[in-house]
Each structure stands twice: as structure tokens, then as C-alpha cells.
Amino acid sequence: MFSKVMYPPLFVTDQAKALDFYTEMLGFEKRADYSGPEGRFLTIAFKGQATEVLLWPGSGGRANETTGVPASAIPGPLIIESDDLRQDFEVLRSRGVTFVESQPEDYQFGMRVTALDPDG
């Protein structure tokens, strides 16, 4: 039977630019980087974690907008947990990461903020 999720894809228009953003700005590390007949197989992950995210060329992976809901409120393709989101927000902002919100927002389930990668 199945045993784990492997390589959830994150569609990016420029793999090199995305790799720089996720490693330099958000603290991921590069795991795999192979050329193949289908294209560059490029993965990232957080240190010590097994799940790798596949940075794959494309742009069609965006969620559809729900009527009346602003685009910034729709969850992106990559949701990351933080032990201290307010602190991480300040660190990331100091590195030049752009956010939709001016500060993390409180919700019933916790807190959230939306960071924009090079593809928006």
C-alpha cells in the first residue's frame, strides 16, 4: 500500500529564481537537481524533514477564486507551519520577502500571513 506523499509540485515560471527565493528567503535547502528528458527535476525541503517540494515549470497550478473572496485569501499551493509566525514574519520581511498583509492575521485556527514568491 501507499506509504508517504512524495514531491508535491509547486509550479514556477523560473526554476532558478524560485530556488533562490525558497532557499535564500524562506530557509529551504536544495535536495535534488537533475536534468532529464522531461526537464529539470528540482526539489527543496526543510532541513531534517523528509517531504520534498518539486519546483516544476508551469503556472497553471493557481487556485480558482471563490465568488466574493479576494485572491489573497485563497490558500496558496504551499502552506508552511511556524513556531512563531510574528517573529518569522519580521525576519522574512527583513530579507525582502513581500507579503499581502501588513502583519500576520489572527484566525480561529491560529494565525496566517501570505508571502509572495517570484511568481506572485
Helices and strands as residue ranges (DSSP letters): E 9-12, H 15-20, I 21-25, E 29-36, E 39-45, E 53-57, G 71-73, H 85-94, E 98-99, E 105-107, E 110-112, E 115-116
